[in-house]
Structure formats: C-alpha cells, structure tokens
Amino acid sequence: MLKKHVVIVGGGWAGIRLARKLKKLAKNNHIAVTLVSNESNFRYSAALYRVATGHKEKEALLPIHELLADLPDTKFTKATMTNIDPHKRTITLSKGKIVHYDYAVLALGSVTTYFGIPGIAEHAHSIKTQKELRRFRTHIHQELLNEHAPDKHYVVVGAGPTGVELAAAMSSYMRSVVKRHGLRKRRIHIELVEASSRVLPMSHPKASKITLQRLRLLGITVHLNSKVEYESDTGLVVNGRTIPTKTVIWTAGVANNPFFAKHSHVFTLNNRSKVLVDDHLMVDKRVYVIGDNAVTPFSGLGLTAVHHANYVAKDLEKKVYGHKKSKAYKPLVPATVVPVGKRWAVFQYKSFVFGGFLGSIMRSLADFVSYSDIAGTQKAIGLWAHTSDLEEQCVLCKTALSDKQGLLAGLTESY
C-alpha cells in the first residue's frame, strides 16, 4: 500500500486533534502527516482569561511541536498557507514553498474583527497571543502602580464566554497585584459591555440570567444593548456616553479566516463567509474543511472542532484502507461550562442549566478532557494538575507572584 500524505492546515482544536487521531494510521506506515500552522502555539481559549490574570502561560499556550512529539511520521511546519490548487493537489505556503497532498484538511480557525469601529484596533487590548497577554498584564501593573493618574475604569467589550470569564476574574487578580506591591487600596470599576440584550447571548436564556446575577454580585457593572462607537486614548464611547478609561479589552468579534473569501473560486461561502461543506465535511473529493471554518451546527466551539476531527479521522481511515464510504457526519450537541469567578461556573446542556460550585467542578473536568484531546492522557494529567498555580513575574519591579496551589485547589478558595 502506497503511503498517503495528509496535510492539515491549522494548529487549533480541529488540526491538533486530527493529527493525534491519525496516530494509528501513521504508526502502521500507511500515512505521513504534515501539520501547517502560522502559530507556534496551540491556543486553549478556555484558559486565556486565567493566563491574563496571573496563571502560567502554558495553561493556555501549548507549543505545537511538543503536542506532536509523540506522533510517528508527523511533521510540523510553521508557515502560512497562501494558495490551494485542488486540481494539482498542492498547497502553497509562505516563501513560495509548495506541498503536495493526497488529502488536505483545512482548519484555519477564526480571526479577530473590530467591525470597523474607530480606535479599537489602535487602543484596545486582546488576550489571544503570548505577546498580547504579556502586554495586557504589564499594562495592568503599570496602571496600578501609577500614583498620579491611575485608571479607575477597566472595560471588557463582549459578554461571550471569554469576556464574562475575564471580567469576573479581574477584580480578584487586581487585588492580588495591589497587595503584592504594597499599594494602598483604591476603588476600581470593572465594566462589561455587550451589544445584545443579554450576557452569553449564544447560550440558553436561563444561563444568561444566572450569569448576569453572578456578575452583579461580584461588583461588575454590566451594560447591555450597548453599542461601542469609538475609542480614544482617554476613553470609550458607548451609546453616546464616554467611559473614562485607558484599559479596554476586546473580546467581542470574530470572523472566518479571510483565506476562504480570497479563494472564493475554490470554496462556496455563506453570507458570513463560512465554507459550505457536504455531508462528509468536504468541498472536494480530496479536501476537507472543518472547525470554525465550516458551516455545521455548533461550529465555532472547541468541542465541535474536536468532533469534526474525530469524524474526519474515521473517514480518512476508510479511504486509506479502501473500505466502503463512511456514514454522513452527524452534529454533536455540545455542553458548555463558563467560569464566573472562583468556585462558580454556569453549566449548560441543551435546556438543562445550573450554576454554582458544582459547575466549577464540571469546568475542571472539562479542562482535563480538553487537554487529553490535544495532548494525550499522560501530558494532560500534568497540565491539569497545575491549572490552579499562579505564576507571574512583574516586569516592572521583578517581584514574582507564585502560588503552587495544586490540583483542584482553585475550586476551594473563597472569593
């Protein structure tokens, strides 16, 4: 049997999970896998808020080469895909390198969009990359150490999961920074701005309701039905009112990767520029599109991307072994768990919703499953066992915040 070359483009949930699921085929010398990503790290989005508020970077940013290290005949290439030619079965990478494939799987993920709002790109913070996370934490320290004109308002834009998680964690984090530097206590306002009529707008209304109650209990000011008009270096204008702030964190908008719109002669897109796929997640007999990029129920969630990858791995196995055509893809209804401060999270599966301490236990278990999906069980245990460790060095005074709390310790802290 001739060895097939599978090229996976994208180092997110779908791409990494698929590479791991193809391990058996690679081990049996039936395929070779090349994974291409323009990022060095896999980004675990559910842990970004933790890294932004003093936790280890490795909770959310995992080197891709380490995640693939135990996989046979699997190569990682850091590059950007610039073109695909389904007729020649080639992918062109940055610097003009051409890669031939037998099967290509595109899982490029989403990109941040600012919806054309003036000033946001120039002034707002984001917390998606290592550089952005470090810049944000340095900024927080600078503002808290500023005795002359410290920022009093810290504004998170977007009340989806990341925005809610971050806003809820910020007050505790900032108190720890103040205490660590021996600063006098000061009144700080944390505000959450959302354009729609409820927080977690994609969740069940009950989940939105109890999350809003929890946020207000934590002292977070929540602005609903609030349109951001523009940002300057001194404030954010929302519904015609200026919030004086030098700290805006943007978590509000994502769009499909622009690669697909630029190659609309290859892909059929919907009105959101996402790719229409067939019942096997394919756009061509040799090309799959999965994860955030594909039009399927619940796309945009990590659990859906993993489900896509599991399906494609089985479909590829049948193709490689020449078995009969696999069954059509069936969507999986995902469960979601969103932390809202320490010892509390909101859980949802279909219309079943609850919030509280039990939710935080469910979140911890979900972290373990998620780490296992992309790192394997052995590595996942090590990552999961330290998800409550605080470890941050202040770049301004070089003092270190390091609290080795251990497995599940974060669940038993008081807020």
N, C-alpha and C positions, 0 to 999 in steps of 0.2 A: 504494500500500500504506500503510495507516494505521500510524503508529509505535506500537510496543508498549512499555509501561512495565514494566520488570523491577525489582523491589525485592529487594535482597539484604540480609538482616539478619544481621550478624556480620562482624567485621573480622579474622577469623583466617585460617588457611590456605585453607579452602574458599571463604570470601567474597571475599578479595582475588584469589585465583587465578581465580575465576569472572569477576569484573569484568574482569580482563585478557584472558581468553579470549573475552569478548564484544566486544572492541575492534573486530573487523571488522564485526560487525552494526551497532554504533553508528556506525562511520565511514561506512557506507553509508546511514545515516539511517533504519534500519529499527527500531531500538530506542533508548530512553532508559533509562539505568541509574541507580538511586539505591541507594547503599550506606549502610546504617544501622549504627552501632556505638556502644555506650556507652563505648568507649575511644577515646582519641585516637591510640594507637599500636598497630601490629601487633606481636605478641609472638613472637619467634623462640625457641621454647623450648629448642632445642639449644644456644643461646648464652647462656642465662641464667646458667649457672654461671661462664662467662667474665667476664661483667659483674660478678657477685658477687665475683670475685677479681681485680679491678683493670683489666679491659679497658673499652674505650669502650662507653658505653651504647647507641650506635647499632648495635652488633653485634647486639643482641637487641631493641631497642625502636625501631621504624621508624615515623615519622609517617605515618598513613594518607593524609593529603591529598597527601603527596609521592609515595606509591606510585601514586596515581590521577591525578597531574598531567598525564600524557601521554595520558590516555584521553579520546576525544571523547564528548561528551554523557553524561558520567558525573559524578554529584554525590555528595558525601559529606555525610551528616548525622550529627552526634554527638547521639545520643538513645538512650533505652531503649524497646524495644517492650513495651507493656503489654497489648495485645489483638490478636487477628486474627479477622476475620469472613469466612470463605470464601464465604458466600452473597453478601455485598455487595462482596467483593473489596477489603476495606480492612484496613489495619494502623493501629492507634492507637499513637502514640508518647507519651513523657513530655510533660507540659504539655498533653495533650489533642489534639495535632496528629494529623489523620487523613490517611493517604496511600493513594491508590487504586493498584491494581496490575492488570496483565494476567497477570503471573506473579510469584509470590513464592518466594524461596529462603531457607529458614531454616537458618542455620549458626551457632548461638549459642555453641557450644563448651561446655566443662565448667566447673564451679566447684569450689573447694576445699571439702573436707569434713573435719571433725575427728572424726567418728564419735562425737560426744558425750563425748569424753574430757575430764574436768575440767582446766581450767587451760591447755590448749593454745592456744585462741583468744586468751587474755589475755597469755600469756608467750612463745609460740614465734614465731620469725621465719619469714617466707616470702620468696621472691625472684621473684615474678611481675610486680610492677609497679615503675615507677620509684621511687615512694615507698618501697616495701618494700626494694628493692635499696640505696637510699641509707641507709636506717635500719640495715640489716644491716652495711654497710661501716663506718658511723660507730661502731656498737657494737663491731665487731672492733678498731678503732683505740683506742676508749676502754678496752677490757679490756687490751690490750697495753701501753697507757701507764699503767695502774693499778699503782703500785708497792706499794700496801698489801695489797690482796686480789685479785690478778688471777685471772681464770678460768683453770683448768688443763684443763678438760674441755669440748670443743666437740662437740656431739652432732647428727648428721644423722639424722632419722627417715624411713625409707622408702628401700629399696635398689633402686628402679626406676632408669631412666636418669639423671634429674636428681639423685637422691640420690647415686648412685655417682660421677657426674661431679664434683659439688661436693665430696664428701668427699675424693676423690683430688687435687683442685686446692688444697684449703685449706692444707695444710702448706706448700707452696711459696709461696703468697700471704702467709701469715702470717710466714714467714721474711723475705720482702721488706719487709714493714711494719716488722718489728723492726730490720732493717738500716737502713732509711730513716730511722728515728727515733733511731738510735744507741743502742738499748737493749741491755742485757745479755741473753745467750741464756738461755732458760728452757725447761723441759720442758713440752711441750703434748701433750695426748692428744686425738686426733680419733677419734670413735667413730661407727659406723654401725649403726643399729637397724632390724631387719626382722622383721615378724611371721611371715613364711613361712619355709620351710626352706632357701631359697637366695636369693642376690642375683640381681637381674634375673629375678624369678620368672616373667615372661611370655616369657622367651627360652628357647632350647634349653638343656638341662641342661649341655652342654659349655661353652656361653658363660658360664653361671653359674659353673662350676667354675674356668675360667681367670681370670675376673674376680675371684673370691674370692682366688685365689692372688696376683694382681697387687696387690689392695688390701692384703693382709697384708705383701707385700714393701715397700709404701710406708709401712708402720707404722700402718695404720688398724686399729683394733680393731673387729671385726665381730661383732655379736650377732644370731644367727639364732633363729627360733622365740621371739621376744621380744615380749611384749605391753606396750605403754605403758599404764600405769594412770592416772597423772595427773602434772601438772607444777605446781610452785610457783615462787616467785621465787628459790629456792635450789637446786632440783634436779628431776630427772626420775625418776619411779618406774617401773622396768621389771622385770616378773616378781617384784615384791616387793622389789627391791633399788633403793636410791637412788643415782643417779649425781649427784654434786655438780656443778652447772653453772648458769650464768646464760645459756648460749648453746645454745638448741635451734632447729634449722632444720627445719621441717616440709615434707616433700616426699611424704608418704605417701598422701594420699587425694584422689580427685576423684569428683564425682557429676555426673549430667546436669543441665543448666540447669533450674532449678525452673519456668521458664515453662511447660514442657510438662505437668508434673504439675498445675499450676494451671489448665490448659486441657484437661483430660482428656476433655472433651466434644467436643473437636475432633480430638484425637490418640489413637491406640491405643498403649498403652505395654506394654513387657515388665516383668519383675519388678525390673529395675534402673532403671525409669522412662525408658528409652530408647525412641525412637519406631519403631514398625513401619512400614516403607515397602514399596511394591510393587516390581516388577522394573524400574521406571524411577525409583526413588528418590522416589516421590511419595506423598502422603497424600490428594490431591485432584487433580482434573484441572488445577488451576492452582497447586498448592502442592508444592514440593519440600522435603524435609528431608535435609540432608547433613552430612558431617563427623562430629564426635564424637556428635552427637545421634541419628544413625540406627543402626538395628540392621542392620549388614552385617558380613561377616568383616573383621577387622583395623581396625574403626573405633576411633578414639582415637589413631591415628598420623597425623602430618602428611602422609606420603606417601599414605595412604588418602584424606585430605581433598582433596588435590590431584587424585587420580584421580577422586573424586566430581565435583569441579568440572569437570574436562575432559569427563566424560560428560554432565553437565547442559548444558554449553555446546553440545555437538553436538546434544543432544535439543532444546534451545530453537531452534537454527538450523533444524532440520527443521520445527518447529511454526510458526515465523515465516514460512518460505517455503512452508508448506503441503505439504511433502513427506510421503511415507508414513511411518508410525510407525517410529521407530528401533528397533534391536535392544535386547534386555534388557541391563541392567547386568551386567557380569562383574567380580568382585573381582580385584584385583592382589595377588599375594603380595609384600609389601614386604621390602626388605633393610634392616637396621638396623646402625648403627655407633655405638658408645658409647665416648667417650674415657675412659681411666682413668689420669690423669696425663699428663705431657708425653711425646711421642714414642711413645705407646702407645694403641691402641684395639682393641676387640673387634668384629669384623665377623660378621654372620650373614645368610645367605640360605637359607631352608628349614633343612635339617640341615647345611649347609656352614658351618663356623665356624672362624675363626682370630683370633689376637690378636697384637699387636706393632706395630712401626714401620709396616709396610705398612697396617695398619688405620688409623693416623693419617693416612696419605696419602689413603685412601679417605674418611675423615671430612672432610678438607679439600675434596676433590672434591664430596662430598655437600653441603657448605656452598654451593659455587658453584651447583650445580644448584638448591638450595633458594632462594637469593637470586634466581636467574633466574626461578623460578616466580612470585614475588610482586613483583619489581621490574623485570623485563625485563633483557636481557643487558647493556646498557650500564651501568646502575646497579649490576648485580650485580658487574661487574668491579671497580668502585671499592670496593664493600663488602668483597669477598673479598680484595682486595689488602692490606687492613689488618686482617685478623682476628687478627694476632699483636701488634698495637700495644697496649701498656699505657698507660693514661692515666687517672689518678685524682688528685684533689686532696684532701688530708686536710682535713676541715672543722675539725679541732681546732687544727692548727698551720699550716695553709695551705701546707705543702710539697707539691710535686707529684711524683707518680711518672709519668714519661713516657718510654717506651722505644719509639721508632719502629723496629720490627724489620723490617717489610716482608713481602712475600709469602712464605708458607711458612716464615718464619724459626722459628716456634714448633715446627716439626717437627724441627729440628736441634739444639735445646737439650738439654743434659744435665739430668737430674732431680736 
